Amino acid sequence: MPPYRKNYVYLSPDIEQAHRLPQILSIYAFVYYLGSVTRYRPYFFDDLLNRPDAAHIEELISNVPQQFLFLIASEFAGREVAHAPIV
């Protein structure tokens, strides 16, 4: 619950390094997939939200857009961009 944040770190094994996508590309692919599902198969989106792991999908939907904006801003600025921490 706000104002707390969750930090996620995935340290992929060496064998997966060649197949790992950059973070911006993986976020774009996830949002593109959800967009195509909601446009062309909206009934499947309801199925996604009724799965046992639906909490992970809801978490991604709520947090990924803001993270994507900060990553894009960091790319354009050429440096790390982040909002002020909550005190």
C-alpha positions as CSV (number, residue, x, y, z in Angstrom):
1,M,0.0,0.0,0.0
2,P,1.2,3.5,-0.7
3,P,3.5,5.2,0.3
4,Y,5.7,2.0,0.3
5,R,7.5,0.8,-2.8
6,K,8.6,-2.6,-3.9
7,N,11.9,-3.1,-5.6
8,Y,12.3,-6.1,-7.9
9,V,15.6,-7.6,-8.8
10,Y,16.0,-10.6,-11.1
11,L,19.6,-11.9,-11.4
12,S,19.4,-14.1,-14.4
13,P,21.7,-17.1,-14.6
14,D,24.6,-16.9,-17.1
15,I,22.9,-19.3,-19.4
16,E,20.0,-16.8,-19.9
17,Q,22.1,-13.7,-20.5
18,A,22.0,-14.1,-24.3
19,H,18.1,-14.2,-24.3
20,R,17.4,-11.4,-21.8
21,L,15.7,-8.4,-23.3
22,P,16.5,-4.8,-22.3
23,Q,14.2,-3.5,-19.6
24,I,12.5,-0.8,-21.9
25,L,11.9,-3.4,-24.6
26,S,10.4,-5.9,-22.2
27,I,8.1,-3.3,-20.7
28,Y,7.0,-2.3,-24.3
29,A,6.4,-5.9,-25.3
30,F,4.3,-6.5,-22.1
31,V,2.1,-3.4,-22.7
32,Y,1.8,-4.2,-26.4
33,Y,0.6,-7.7,-25.6
34,L,-1.9,-6.5,-23.0
35,G,-3.1,-3.9,-25.5
36,S,-3.7,-6.5,-28.2
37,V,-5.4,-8.8,-25.8
38,T,-7.8,-6.1,-24.7
39,R,-8.5,-5.0,-28.2
40,Y,-8.9,-8.3,-30.0
41,R,-9.7,-10.8,-27.3
42,P,-11.2,-8.9,-24.3
43,Y,-12.7,-12.1,-22.9
44,F,-9.1,-13.5,-22.5
45,F,-8.2,-10.4,-20.4
46,D,-10.8,-11.4,-17.9
47,D,-9.3,-14.9,-17.8
48,L,-5.9,-13.4,-17.1
49,L,-7.3,-11.6,-14.1
50,N,-9.0,-14.7,-12.8
51,R,-5.8,-16.8,-12.7
52,P,-4.0,-17.7,-9.4
53,D,-1.1,-15.3,-10.4
54,A,-3.4,-12.4,-11.2
55,A,-2.0,-10.3,-8.4
56,H,1.4,-10.2,-10.3
57,I,-0.4,-9.0,-13.5
58,E,-2.3,-6.3,-11.6
59,E,0.9,-5.2,-9.9
60,L,2.6,-4.8,-13.3
61,I,-0.4,-3.0,-14.8
62,S,-0.3,-0.5,-11.9
63,N,3.4,0.1,-11.7
64,V,4.9,-0.4,-15.2
65,P,3.6,2.7,-16.9
66,Q,5.3,5.1,-14.5
67,Q,8.5,3.0,-14.6
68,F,8.5,3.1,-18.4
69,L,8.2,6.9,-18.3
70,F,11.1,7.3,-16.0
71,L,13.2,4.9,-18.1
72,I,12.4,6.9,-21.3
73,A,13.2,10.2,-19.5
74,S,16.5,8.7,-18.4
75,E,17.3,7.7,-22.0
76,F,16.5,11.2,-23.3
77,A,18.3,13.0,-20.5
78,G,21.3,10.7,-20.8
79,R,21.4,10.2,-17.0
80,E,19.4,8.6,-14.2
81,V,16.0,10.3,-13.7
82,A,13.9,9.5,-10.6
83,H,11.3,11.2,-8.5
84,A,12.0,12.3,-4.9
85,P,11.7,9.5,-2.3
86,I,8.8,9.5,0.0
87,V,9.8,10.6,3.5
